[in-house]
Amino acid sequence: MNLPKFAVHRPVTVLMVILGLLVLGFVSLSRLSIDLLPKMQLPVAAVIVDYPGAGPQEVEKAVTEPLEETLATVSNVDSIRSESSSGSATIVVQFTWGTDMDFATLEMREKIDMIEGYLPEDVEKPTVFKMDPSMMPVIQVGLSGGKGIAELTHLAKDLIKPRLERLPGAAWVIISGGRTEEVHVLVDPVKLESYGLSLPQVAQVLQAENLELSGGTLLKGKKDFVIRTTGEFRDLAQLASIPLTTLDGSTVYLKDIARISQCYADPTQETYLNGRPGVGISVLKQSDANTVEVAERVKAELERLKKELPGNVEVVVAYDQSRFIRESINSVANNALIGAILAVCVLFLFLRNFRTTLVVALAIPISIITTFILIYFAGLTINMISLGGLALGVGMMVDSSIVVLENIYRHRQEGHSLWEAAITGAQEVGMAITASTFTTVAIFLPVVFIEGLASQVFSDLALTVTFSLLASLFVALTLVPLFSSRFLKVSSPDEVPHTWYQKASAAVGQWLENVRELYKGILAWSLSHRKLVVLGAAGAFVCSLLLTPLIGVEFFPEMDAGEISISIEMPRGTALEETEKVAAKIGEICSSLPEVEETFVTVGSSQGMNFGGAESDRASIWVKLVEEKQRKKTTDEVVREIREKVQQIPGARIEVKSSDPTTAMMPTEAPIALTVRGDDLEKLKAIAEDVADVVREVPGAVDVETSLEEGKPEIEVRLNRDRAAAYGLTTAQVAQELRTAVFGQVVTRYRAGGEEMDIRLRLAPEFRQRVEDLKNLTISTPLGVSVPLREVAELRETEGPSVINRKSQTRVCYITAELEGRPLGEVMKEIRQRLEKLQLPRGYEILYEGEHKEMMESFADLTFALELGVLLVYMVMASQFESLFHPFVIMFTMPLAFIGVVLAFLLTGQTFNIAAFVGVIMLAGIVVNNGIVLIDYINTLRRRGLTREEAVLRAGPVRLRPVLMTALTTILGMLPLALGIGEGAEADVPLAVAVIGGLTVATFLTLIVVPVVYTILE
């Protein structure tokens, strides 16, 4: 279909189509989900297994190794890494990109079910879940005040949590801190032994007595009666009166040998909000839910809940992901708006007519709104990347319309009627602008199809730019000729300016004419000095290649989210109270800074997402800063200040780092990550220390840590198998009874006042606090007698590993570090050079992983995408020109653009990262557009009978104005993004800088080099 002709002859139809697209666009926009980052399916799944009371080596042997072996048989597994710690095991399975993770997790569950019966009895059911960036809490709330921590725990568990979990889009509510109620049965071992009883016997009786069991039905007359045996404990008095049969057949009661009380479980975690004890509540959203909407619903529900809570209970939102999302989205949208205004100003400068400028400017809003339709049906979301694509493309949306309008304008100046000029002018450049649009589309096509993190992040940008440019092409071929055929006004060259506006317009017109005359002279000189021009361009390209090592390299641009994460590690075995003191001191230091708004302190860890086990020697602090416009310092500057203030605190290893939502998609929490592989833990620890010492010496690497830093104090119980066998004892029997005595055994459950709680059986505290108490612990034997533990086992104090890490079913140690003041690429290069001198024992090796590995893999994927994209661009241009030669001429613009990229990065001090790489890919599709328009017109003139030199000398000046207009609208459209104004805008800066730098240099050199190369090769 001849779109320009159809548009001119059927204006109402075209306007109705445009209006329909606008209506559908607004409807689609209202239904689009808003998030910070695109939907990503990371090919990673995790298995979490709790084994309460077990040490790291026991967890490794009994749980981790069997699970690793069976998980290795799952389809498409790329690697398996695990962490065995006190009381829990975490196994992370990395699959190949493109794996269906729903099917993969289902297969993992099936494999685990097959061996679950072979795991120890006390091991809780393994939990399998996909690693999803949306698993980060959407909002974190702190409760403080009230009558105490008990009341806050009750309110959080029984009132707030159920209400929040019912909200649409909320998936999971996690409570941290607080207290859990239990019934403690604290046994006196002396009395227990005097009656000839044992802990396993007491446990068995309690389990057998506390139950309700159906006995079927009984038919009596015409009615069926249900037979039900009731024995559940109604109160603690009934529990205390449970009879126990002694060895001599007499009866004693539970209260005769134990103290029974309803109290709180031993604390494993404490939470503080701005220095006040409290309870933390974290809300996670469903993967397909709108983050902003979920956060707003949570905050609205909290406002309603505040009216139901006691007046002295304070509810504070400590973390709200939606705030940063809103600010970031608004920043990108504002930058897009400023870019659009600048682009329109450029149009007006060149066109010098309000109506003409309006015709072209309409392409921007229509293209953007139409793009929302395609975003909706493609299943994308409104996020920083997709909206960034619109902001980046806002200047390019008018490119096609500029070329069409400029050609129509020229035909009108030559005396054609409005209709004839509109149709002929649009038709004449129709193929050229279509080819130009499809070159940009073609360059982005491979980004959608490559695998890896880069594709997951930037596919949205590629699709958004593609959709917006296709929409702008449609506008250029329909709306521009339609409006031009009715409203285009051409001023007469003989018209004398009278008003100030006419005089200013005439002055601009004269300036543009002078520029054109200057270009004519430069072009003529270049054609007579072709070798010099080509050598100069080649020399500039070579120089830019030599300058590339001066540009820093990193994985992803850092974003100032105004959030800081602090992790505290005390010496292993430190009591919760001591860790609490240090965390409180650091919290006070943070709160004293004027930039800090909230602090959220968590001391210790608990079961669930924190991977189980009591880690009393660990703490974390989440610091929220005031909004960026309200503080003079950046987040990184505040991080450095806190780091300096806390480094003097003795006895603690403290890591301070800035945090932003992009960390959720990173392969490791630290930018620098190295792995040492080997079997022996002692050798691993020694090698890891040597590696860590090397890393500490490298400038830019801070907070260097190893995963085997320090062992945890242990009391090792080594059984004498011969003596134990003489009493009929096995290791399992001794271990289980020891575990019940010290850690306790949850033997059954107790209901009271609608609450259900554990009944934990263990020895009274005064009988399990010293090593001597453990040695005197009596173990019941199958022979009917009891024997002290010291008779069958040796107890000694030792130091065991706190965590055992494994990868590919081999023990490993991780060395991690944060970056400060230097790009990742530079630091890793120096680390590699220094570690090459380190001599390793046989069977041990160092692997370079983390962000650097992911960065190199992403760069490799994007390099392939660039190569394939360039090939597709060539194919599009070859089809356009029906020539295999002319595309080569135009593609000389690509190395010229590289010169501008290098200069732009050196001048701005930006680092090269995957965002910048995508900018280079985008640039490769943009820079050829000017060459296409130029060569297309040269070929048109030659078909009209002009010689090669005549065609080149005439086409250059004629196409100068549209070339400058399209370049300037694109450059100025991206300028606000390149300046990085607003929160979260940092992500788009490298991309915009790459495009602006490359396009600026390439535009001016294209006007010279492409005609010269054309005359050399033609």
PEDA-V692132 format. One record per residue. N is the residue number from 1. RES is the residue in one small letter. PSI is psi in radians with two decimals (none if undefined). D_CENTER is the distance of its C-alpha to the mean C-alpha in whole Angstrom. Layout:
BEGIN
n/res/psi/d_center
N/RES/PSI/D_CENTER
N/RES/PSI/D_CENTER
END
This chain:
BEGIN
n/res/psi/d_center
1/m/2.41/45
2/n/1.62/46
3/l/-0.80/44
4/p/-0.76/45
5/k/-0.75/49
6/f/-0.74/48
7/a/-0.71/46
8/v/-0.66/49
9/h/-0.39/51
10/r/1.12/49
11/p/-0.69/47
12/v/-0.74/47
13/t/-0.81/46
14/v/-0.75/43
15/l/-0.67/42
16/m/-0.65/42
17/v/-0.80/39
18/i/-0.76/37
19/l/-0.71/38
20/g/-0.71/37
21/l/-0.68/34
22/l/-0.74/33
23/v/-0.85/34
24/l/-0.61/31
25/g/-0.79/29
26/f/-0.68/29
27/v/-0.77/29
28/s/-0.73/26
29/l/-0.70/24
30/s/-0.36/25
31/r/-0.03/24
32/l/2.43/20
33/s/2.54/17
34/i/2.24/15
35/d/2.95/11
36/l/-0.78/9
37/l/2.84/7
38/p/2.80/9
39/k/2.22/10
40/m/2.37/9
41/q/1.64/11
42/l/2.38/10
43/p/0.97/13
44/v/2.34/13
45/a/2.72/15
46/a/2.62/17
47/v/2.21/20
48/i/2.22/21
49/v/2.21/25
50/d/2.28/27
51/y/1.35/30
52/p/2.33/31
53/g/-0.19/34
54/a/2.58/33
55/g/2.93/33
56/p/-0.77/30
57/q/-0.64/33
58/e/-0.75/34
59/v/-0.75/30
60/e/-0.84/30
61/k/-0.78/33
62/a/-0.45/33
63/v/-0.96/30
64/t/-0.88/27
65/e/-0.85/30
66/p/-0.70/31
67/l/-0.71/28
68/e/-0.75/26
69/e/-0.75/30
70/t/-0.60/29
71/l/-0.43/26
72/a/-0.31/26
73/t/-0.05/29
74/v/2.54/26
75/s/2.52/25
76/n/0.39/23
77/v/2.26/22
78/d/-0.80/21
79/s/2.75/20
80/i/2.26/21
81/r/2.64/20
82/s/2.84/21
83/e/2.05/22
84/s/2.09/25
85/s/-3.09/26
86/s/1.96/29
87/g/-0.02/29
88/s/2.79/26
89/a/2.41/24
90/t/2.16/20
91/i/2.12/20
92/v/2.16/17
93/v/2.11/18
94/q/2.17/16
95/f/2.92/18
96/t/2.59/18
97/w/2.46/16
98/g/-0.10/18
99/t/2.42/19
100/d/1.85/19
101/m/-0.44/17
102/d/-0.79/20
103/f/-0.67/23
104/a/-0.79/21
105/t/-0.58/21
106/l/-0.76/24
107/e/-0.65/26
108/m/-0.77/24
109/r/-0.71/26
110/e/-0.73/29
111/k/-0.73/29
112/i/-0.70/28
113/d/-0.56/31
114/m/-0.53/34
115/i/0.06/34
116/e/-0.60/33
117/g/-0.31/37
118/y/-0.09/37
119/l/2.74/34
120/p/2.65/36
121/e/-0.66/37
122/d/-0.09/35
123/v/2.20/32
124/e/2.83/30
125/k/2.22/29
126/p/2.46/26
127/t/2.24/22
128/v/2.29/20
129/f/2.73/17
130/k/2.46/14
131/m/2.07/11
132/d/2.27/9
133/p/-0.45/5
134/s/-0.07/8
135/m/-0.20/10
136/m/2.45/9
137/p/2.37/12
138/v/-0.64/13
139/i/2.47/16
140/q/2.30/18
141/v/2.48/22
142/g/2.35/24
143/l/2.36/28
144/s/2.97/31
145/g/-2.55/34
146/g/-2.81/37
147/k/-0.11/39
148/g/-3.14/37
149/i/-0.50/34
150/a/-0.79/36
151/e/-0.72/36
152/l/-0.72/32
153/t/-0.78/31
154/h/-0.82/34
155/l/-0.73/32
156/a/-0.79/29
157/k/-0.75/29
158/d/-0.40/32
159/l/-0.99/32
160/i/-0.85/28
161/k/-0.87/26
162/p/-0.65/28
163/r/-0.73/28
164/l/-0.62/24
165/e/-0.38/24
166/r/-0.22/26
167/l/2.45/24
168/p/2.29/23
169/g/-0.29/19
170/a/2.27/19
171/a/-0.64/19
172/w/2.38/19
173/v/2.13/20
174/i/2.32/20
175/i/2.26/23
176/s/2.59/23
177/g/-2.80/26
178/g/-3.01/29
179/r/2.44/32
180/t/2.26/33
181/e/2.49/37
182/e/2.83/39
183/v/2.10/42
184/h/2.19/43
185/v/1.74/46
186/l/1.89/47
187/v/2.45/50
188/d/1.93/53
189/p/-0.48/53
190/v/-0.85/57
191/k/-0.68/58
192/l/-0.79/56
193/e/-0.62/58
194/s/-0.49/61
195/y/0.02/61
196/g/0.48/60
197/l/2.90/57
198/s/2.82/53
199/l/-0.75/50
200/p/-0.61/49
201/q/-0.77/52
202/v/-0.76/51
203/a/-0.73/47
204/q/-0.74/49
205/v/-0.79/52
206/l/-0.71/49
207/q/-0.67/47
208/a/-0.49/50
209/e/-0.55/51
210/n/1.37/48
211/l/2.82/48
212/e/2.29/49
213/l/2.34/50
214/s/2.43/52
215/g/0.35/55
216/g/-2.68/55
217/t/2.75/58
218/l/2.21/62
219/l/2.07/64
220/k/1.86/66
221/g/-2.15/69
222/k/0.21/66
223/k/2.54/63
224/d/2.19/61
225/f/2.26/60
226/v/2.27/56
227/i/2.12/57
228/r/2.17/54
229/t/2.09/54
230/t/2.28/53
231/g/0.11/52
232/e/2.51/49
233/f/2.18/49
234/r/-0.52/50
235/d/3.02/50
236/l/-0.48/50
237/a/-0.71/54
238/q/-0.70/54
239/l/-0.75/51
240/a/-0.39/53
241/s/0.20/56
242/i/2.18/55
243/p/2.51/58
244/l/2.37/58
245/t/2.16/60
246/t/3.11/62
247/l/-0.56/63
248/d/0.11/66
249/g/-0.10/66
250/s/2.96/66
251/t/2.31/63
252/v/2.90/61
253/y/2.78/58
254/l/-0.63/54
255/k/-0.27/55
256/d/-0.37/58
257/i/-0.08/55
258/a/2.71/52
259/r/2.28/51
260/i/2.25/49
261/s/2.64/47
262/q/2.03/44
263/c/-2.96/41
264/y/2.55/38
265/a/2.73/36
266/d/2.24/35
267/p/2.35/32
268/t/-0.14/29
269/q/2.42/27
270/e/2.50/28
271/t/2.39/26
272/y/2.34/27
273/l/1.98/26
274/n/0.72/27
275/g/-0.11/29
276/r/2.38/31
277/p/2.49/31
278/g/-2.88/29
279/v/2.35/27
280/g/2.47/23
281/i/2.10/22
282/s/2.31/18
283/v/2.15/17
284/l/2.51/15
285/k/2.84/15
286/q/2.63/16
287/s/-0.52/13
288/d/0.14/15
289/a/2.71/16
290/n/2.04/16
291/t/-0.82/14
292/v/-0.77/16
293/e/-0.73/19
294/v/-0.79/18
295/a/-0.72/18
296/e/-0.69/21
297/r/-0.72/23
298/v/-0.80/22
299/k/-0.64/24
300/a/-0.69/27
301/e/-0.64/27
302/l/-0.66/27
303/e/-0.68/30
304/r/-0.66/32
305/l/-0.56/32
306/k/-0.55/33
307/k/-0.39/36
308/e/-0.27/36
309/l/2.72/35
310/p/2.59/38
311/g/-0.46/38
312/n/0.12/38
313/v/2.17/34
314/e/2.30/31
315/v/2.08/28
316/v/2.32/25
317/v/1.86/22
318/a/-0.54/20
319/y/2.30/17
320/d/1.78/16
321/q/-0.51/12
322/s/-0.49/15
323/r/-0.84/16
324/f/-0.63/14
325/i/-0.85/13
326/r/-0.80/17
327/e/-0.73/17
328/s/-0.80/15
329/i/-0.74/16
330/n/-0.68/20
331/s/-0.82/19
332/v/-0.74/18
333/a/-0.74/21
334/n/-0.72/24
335/n/-0.65/23
336/a/-0.71/24
337/l/-0.78/27
338/i/-0.72/28
339/g/-0.71/28
340/a/-0.73/30
341/i/-0.75/32
342/l/-0.70/33
343/a/-0.72/33
344/v/-0.65/36
345/c/-0.71/37
346/v/-0.75/38
347/l/-0.80/39
348/f/-0.62/42
349/l/-0.71/42
350/f/-0.70/43
351/l/-0.54/45
352/r/0.62/46
353/n/2.20/47
354/f/-0.83/45
355/r/-0.72/46
356/t/-0.75/45
357/t/-0.71/41
358/l/-0.66/41
359/v/-0.81/41
360/v/-0.72/38
361/a/-0.46/36
362/l/-0.38/36
363/a/-0.54/34
364/i/-1.04/31
365/p/-0.67/31
366/i/-0.74/32
367/s/-0.75/29
368/i/-0.83/26
369/i/-0.67/28
370/t/-0.61/29
371/t/-0.58/25
372/f/-0.55/24
373/i/-0.87/26
374/l/-0.62/25
375/i/-0.74/21
376/y/-0.85/22
377/f/-0.32/24
378/a/-0.08/21
379/g/0.38/19
380/l/3.07/16
381/t/2.87/15
382/i/1.96/16
383/n/3.13/13
384/m/-0.59/12
385/i/-0.86/12
386/s/-0.73/15
387/l/-0.59/17
388/g/-0.62/17
389/g/-0.71/18
390/l/-0.72/21
391/a/-0.69/22
392/l/-0.60/22
393/g/-0.06/24
394/v/-0.61/26
395/g/-0.53/29
396/m/-0.32/29
397/m/-0.38/30
398/v/-0.07/33
399/d/-0.89/34
400/s/-0.71/36
401/s/-0.64/38
402/i/-0.84/39
403/v/-0.75/40
404/v/-0.87/42
405/l/-0.73/43
406/e/-0.66/45
407/n/-0.68/47
408/i/-0.75/48
409/y/-0.74/49
410/r/-0.73/51
411/h/-0.64/53
412/r/-0.69/54
413/q/-0.50/55
414/e/-0.02/57
415/g/0.03/59
416/h/2.69/57
417/s/2.91/57
418/l/-0.88/54
419/w/-0.80/53
420/e/-0.74/54
421/a/-0.71/52
422/a/-0.81/49
423/i/-0.89/50
424/t/-0.77/51
425/g/-0.75/48
426/a/-0.71/45
427/q/-0.67/46
428/e/-0.64/47
429/v/0.09/44
430/g/-0.84/42
431/m/-0.64/41
432/a/-0.82/40
433/i/-0.52/37
434/t/-0.77/36
435/a/-0.71/36
436/s/-0.75/34
437/t/-0.75/32
438/f/-0.37/31
439/t/-0.70/31
440/t/-0.70/28
441/v/-0.76/27
442/a/-0.64/28
443/i/-0.48/26
444/f/-0.33/22
445/l/-0.79/23
446/p/-0.47/22
447/v/-0.58/19
448/v/-0.54/19
449/f/-0.26/20
450/i/2.80/19
451/e/2.87/17
452/g/3.04/14
453/l/-0.66/10
454/a/-0.74/12
455/s/-0.73/14
456/q/-0.68/11
457/v/-0.79/9
458/f/0.04/13
459/s/-0.66/15
460/d/-0.74/15
461/l/-0.78/16
462/a/-0.79/19
463/l/-0.68/20
464/t/-0.82/20
465/v/-0.74/22
466/t/-0.85/24
467/f/-0.78/25
468/s/-0.65/26
469/l/-0.64/28
470/l/-0.69/30
471/a/-0.71/31
472/s/-0.56/32
473/l/-0.73/34
474/f/-0.74/36
475/v/-0.74/36
476/a/-0.60/38
477/l/-0.10/40
478/t/-1.11/41
479/l/-0.68/41
480/v/-0.89/42
481/p/-0.58/45
482/l/-0.92/46
483/f/-0.62/46
484/s/-0.61/47
485/s/-0.18/50
486/r/-0.53/51
487/f/-0.11/50
488/l/2.23/50
489/k/2.26/52
490/v/2.15/53
491/s/2.55/55
492/s/2.42/58
493/p/-0.42/59
494/d/-0.07/62
495/e/2.27/61
496/v/2.18/61
497/p/2.41/59
498/h/-0.88/60
499/t/2.90/57
500/w/-0.62/55
501/y/-0.76/52
502/q/-0.66/54
503/k/-0.74/55
504/a/-0.71/51
505/s/-0.71/50
506/a/-0.65/53
507/a/-0.74/52
508/v/-0.74/49
509/g/-0.71/50
510/q/-0.67/53
511/w/-0.74/50
512/l/-0.63/48
513/e/-0.67/51
514/n/-0.70/52
515/v/-0.71/48
516/r/-0.72/49
517/e/-0.70/53
518/l/-0.78/51
519/y/-0.67/49
520/k/-0.79/52
521/g/-0.76/53
522/i/-0.72/50
523/l/-0.74/50
524/a/-0.74/54
525/w/-0.73/53
526/s/-0.70/50
527/l/-0.43/52
528/s/-0.11/55
529/h/0.95/53
530/r/-0.76/51
531/k/-0.71/51
532/l/-0.72/50
533/v/-0.81/47
534/v/-0.76/45
535/l/-0.68/46
536/g/-0.78/44
537/a/-0.75/41
538/a/-0.72/41
539/g/-0.71/41
540/a/-0.66/39
541/f/-0.77/36
542/v/-0.74/37
543/c/-0.69/37
544/s/-0.63/33
545/l/-0.70/33
546/l/-0.41/34
547/l/-0.23/32
548/t/-0.60/29
549/p/-0.31/29
550/l/-0.19/29
551/i/2.21/25
552/g/2.69/22
553/v/2.34/20
554/e/3.02/16
555/f/-0.98/13
556/f/2.44/11
557/p/2.40/12
558/e/2.53/12
559/m/2.39/12
560/d/1.57/14
561/a/-0.06/13
562/g/0.52/16
563/e/2.45/15
564/i/2.39/16
565/s/2.26/15
566/i/2.18/19
567/s/2.41/20
568/i/2.24/23
569/e/2.00/25
570/m/2.89/29
571/p/2.46/31
572/r/2.36/31
573/g/-0.04/33
574/t/2.38/33
575/a/2.68/34
576/l/-0.66/32
577/e/-0.67/34
578/e/-0.73/34
579/t/-0.66/30
580/e/-0.70/30
581/k/-0.77/33
582/v/-0.78/30
583/a/-0.70/27
584/a/-0.68/30
585/k/-0.76/31
586/i/-0.66/27
587/g/-0.68/27
588/e/-0.71/30
589/i/-0.78/29
590/c/-0.78/26
591/s/-0.42/28
592/s/-0.25/30
593/l/2.41/28
594/p/-0.37/29
595/e/-0.22/25
596/v/2.29/24
597/e/-0.81/24
598/e/2.62/23
599/t/2.41/23
600/f/1.89/21
601/v/2.28/23
602/t/2.07/23
603/v/2.23/25
604/g/-3.12/25
605/s/2.87/23
606/s/3.08/24
607/q/2.83/24
608/g/-2.30/21
609/m/-0.36/18
610/n/0.24/19
611/f/0.48/20
612/g/3.10/24
613/g/2.61/27
614/a/1.93/28
615/e/1.30/26
616/s/-0.29/29
617/d/0.25/28
618/r/2.60/25
619/a/2.75/23
620/s/2.60/20
621/i/2.24/20
622/w/2.11/18
623/v/2.21/19
624/k/2.19/19
625/l/2.84/20
626/v/2.92/22
627/e/2.66/21
628/e/-0.67/21
629/k/-0.23/25
630/q/0.00/26
631/r/2.65/26
632/k/-0.34/27
633/k/2.60/24
634/t/2.92/21
635/t/-0.73/18
636/d/-0.65/19
637/e/-0.68/23
638/v/-0.67/22
639/v/-0.82/21
640/r/-0.67/23
641/e/-0.78/26
642/i/-0.71/25
643/r/-0.73/25
644/e/-0.65/28
645/k/-0.56/29
646/v/-0.17/28
647/q/-0.26/29
648/q/-0.14/33
649/i/2.10/32
650/p/2.65/34
651/g/0.20/33
652/a/2.48/29
653/r/2.07/26
654/i/2.22/24
655/e/2.17/20
656/v/2.21/19
657/k/2.65/16
658/s/2.66/14
659/s/2.43/11
660/d/2.84/8
661/p/-0.32/6
662/t/-0.30/4
663/t/-0.34/5
664/a/-0.43/3
665/m/0.05/3
666/m/2.59/6
667/p/-0.41/9
668/t/2.71/11
669/e/-0.40/11
670/a/2.48/13
671/p/-0.58/13
672/i/2.12/17
673/a/2.15/18
674/l/2.63/21
675/t/2.26/22
676/v/2.19/26
677/r/2.48/28
678/g/3.05/31
679/d/-0.67/33
680/d/2.16/35
681/l/-0.66/33
682/e/-0.75/35
683/k/-0.71/35
684/l/-0.77/31
685/k/-0.72/31
686/a/-0.79/34
687/i/-0.74/32
688/a/-0.68/28
689/e/-0.72/30
690/d/-0.76/32
691/v/-0.77/29
692/a/-0.68/27
693/d/-0.69/30
694/v/-0.78/30
695/v/-0.68/26
696/r/-0.49/27
697/e/-0.25/30
698/v/2.13/28
699/p/2.37/27
700/g/-0.29/24
701/a/2.09/22
702/v/2.91/22
703/d/0.89/22
704/v/2.26/23
705/e/2.74/23
706/t/2.69/24
707/s/-0.14/23
708/l/0.75/27
709/e/-0.81/28
710/e/2.44/31
711/g/2.80/32
712/k/2.34/33
713/p/2.31/36
714/e/2.72/38
715/i/1.90/41
716/e/2.20/42
717/v/1.87/44
718/r/2.00/46
719/l/2.39/48
720/n/1.80/52
721/r/-0.62/52
722/d/-0.81/56
723/r/-0.74/57
724/a/-0.71/54
725/a/-0.57/55
726/a/-0.49/59
727/y/0.03/58
728/g/0.39/56
729/l/2.59/52
730/t/2.89/49
731/t/-0.70/46
732/a/-0.72/44
733/q/-0.78/47
734/v/-0.80/47
735/a/-0.71/43
736/q/-0.71/43
737/e/-0.64/46
738/l/-0.72/44
739/r/-0.74/41
740/t/-0.70/43
741/a/-0.72/45
742/v/-1.04/42
743/f/-0.59/39
744/g/2.73/40
745/q/2.22/40
746/v/1.83/39
747/v/-0.51/42
748/t/-3.03/42
749/r/2.70/41
750/y/2.32/43
751/r/2.32/43
752/a/2.13/44
753/g/0.65/43
754/g/-0.11/41
755/e/2.54/39
756/e/2.31/38
757/m/2.82/38
758/d/2.58/38
759/i/1.98/42
760/r/2.17/41
761/l/2.22/44
762/r/3.02/44
763/l/2.69/47
764/a/2.59/48
765/p/-0.65/46
766/e/-0.19/49
767/f/0.18/49
768/r/0.53/46
769/q/-0.30/45
770/r/2.81/47
771/v/-0.64/47
772/e/-0.61/51
773/d/-0.71/50
774/l/-0.69/48
775/k/-0.61/51
776/n/-0.07/53
777/l/2.24/51
778/t/2.34/53
779/i/2.20/52
780/s/2.48/54
781/t/2.80/55
782/p/-0.27/56
783/l/-0.08/60
784/g/0.07/60
785/v/2.87/60
786/s/2.60/57
787/v/2.40/57
788/p/2.59/55
789/l/-0.62/52
790/r/-0.34/53
791/e/-0.43/56
792/v/-0.03/53
793/a/2.74/50
794/e/2.30/50
795/l/2.28/47
796/r/2.57/46
797/e/2.34/43
798/t/-3.06/41
799/e/2.06/37
800/g/2.88/35
801/p/2.42/31
802/s/-0.62/29
803/v/2.42/26
804/i/2.03/27
805/n/2.52/24
806/r/2.60/24
807/k/2.32/23
808/s/0.70/25
809/q/0.45/27
810/t/2.50/28
811/r/2.46/28
812/v/2.89/26
813/c/2.34/25
814/y/2.40/21
815/i/2.11/22
816/t/2.71/19
817/a/2.70/19
818/e/2.81/17
819/l/2.56/18
820/e/1.96/21
821/g/-0.09/23
822/r/2.60/22
823/p/2.67/20
824/l/-0.77/18
825/g/-0.75/21
826/e/-0.80/24
827/v/-0.80/23
828/m/-0.62/22
829/k/-0.75/25
830/e/-0.67/27
831/i/-0.79/26
832/r/-0.81/27
833/q/-0.71/30
834/r/-0.65/31
835/l/-0.34/30
836/e/-0.42/32
837/k/-0.17/35
838/l/2.20/34
839/q/2.17/37
840/l/2.54/35
841/p/2.80/37
842/r/2.38/38
843/g/0.06/35
844/y/2.49/32
845/e/2.80/30
846/i/2.26/27
847/l/2.46/24
848/y/2.02/21
849/e/-2.69/17
850/g/-2.63/14
851/e/-0.66/12
852/h/-0.76/16
853/k/-0.80/16
854/e/-0.64/13
855/m/-0.82/14
856/m/-0.68/18
857/e/-0.70/17
858/s/-0.70/15
859/f/-0.68/18
860/a/-0.74/20
861/d/-0.76/19
862/l/-0.55/19
863/t/-0.76/22
864/f/-0.74/24
865/a/-0.70/22
866/l/-0.79/24
867/e/-0.81/27
868/l/-0.66/27
869/g/-0.73/27
870/v/-0.71/30
871/l/-0.75/32
872/l/-0.67/31
873/v/-0.77/32
874/y/-0.76/35
875/m/-0.68/36
876/v/-0.79/35
877/m/-0.64/38
878/a/-0.67/40
879/s/-0.68/41
880/q/-0.82/41
881/f/-0.13/44
882/e/0.78/45
883/s/2.47/45
884/l/-0.19/44
885/f/-0.85/45
886/h/-0.65/43
887/p/-0.59/40
888/f/-0.67/40
889/v/-0.81/42
890/i/-0.60/39
891/m/-0.10/36
892/f/-0.25/38
893/t/-0.42/35
894/m/-0.90/32
895/p/-0.50/33
896/l/-0.63/35
897/a/-0.58/31
898/f/-0.60/30
899/i/-0.80/32
900/g/-0.64/31
901/v/-0.84/27
902/v/-0.81/28
903/l/-0.72/31
904/a/-0.73/28
905/f/-0.63/25
906/l/-0.67/28
907/l/-0.64/29
908/t/-0.26/26
909/g/0.26/25
910/q/2.67/22
911/t/2.74/20
912/f/2.14/19
913/n/-3.01/16
914/i/-0.48/14
915/a/-0.75/14
916/a/-0.65/18
917/f/-0.74/19
918/v/-0.61/18
919/g/-0.70/20
920/v/-0.73/23
921/i/-0.79/23
922/m/-0.72/23
923/l/-0.68/26
924/a/-0.52/28
925/g/-0.37/28
926/i/-0.76/29
927/v/-0.42/32
928/v/-0.28/34
929/n/-0.76/35
930/n/-0.69/37
931/g/-0.66/39
932/i/-0.84/39
933/v/-0.71/41
934/l/-0.89/43
935/i/-0.64/44
936/d/-0.74/45
937/y/-0.60/47
938/i/-0.78/49
939/n/-0.66/49
940/t/-0.79/51
941/l/-0.64/53
942/r/-0.59/54
943/r/-0.41/55
944/r/0.00/57
945/g/0.00/59
946/l/2.68/58
947/t/3.01/58
948/r/-0.90/55
949/e/-0.70/55
950/e/-0.76/56
951/a/-0.74/53
952/v/-0.80/51
953/l/-0.48/53
954/r/-0.70/53
955/a/-0.68/49
956/g/-1.03/47
957/p/-0.60/49
958/v/-0.70/49
959/r/0.00/45
960/l/-0.84/44
961/r/-0.88/43
962/p/-0.59/41
963/v/-0.83/39
964/l/-0.69/39
965/m/-0.84/38
966/t/-0.69/35
967/a/-0.81/34
968/l/-0.67/34
969/t/-0.71/33
970/t/-0.79/29
971/i/-0.86/29
972/l/-0.51/30
973/g/-0.56/28
974/m/-0.19/25
975/l/-0.79/26
976/p/-0.63/25
977/l/-0.69/21
978/a/-0.49/22
979/l/-0.29/23
980/g/0.73/20
981/i/2.24/22
982/g/2.87/20
983/e/2.40/17
984/g/-0.05/13
985/a/-0.21/16
986/e/-0.50/15
987/a/-0.54/13
988/d/-0.15/16
989/v/-0.90/18
990/p/-0.66/18
991/l/-0.83/19
992/a/-0.70/21
993/v/-0.73/23
994/a/-0.80/23
995/v/-0.78/25
996/i/-0.84/27
997/g/-0.84/28
998/g/-0.75/29
999/l/-0.64/31
1000/t/-0.90/33
1001/v/-0.76/34
1002/a/-0.61/34
1003/t/-0.85/36
1004/f/-0.70/39
1005/l/-0.55/39
1006/t/-0.72/39
1007/l/-0.33/42
1008/i/-0.92/44
1009/v/-0.75/43
1010/v/-0.83/43
1011/p/-0.68/46
1012/v/-0.85/47
1013/v/-0.63/46
1014/y/-0.77/47
1015/t/-0.46/51
1016/i/-0.79/50
1017/l/-0.39/49
1018/e/none/51
END
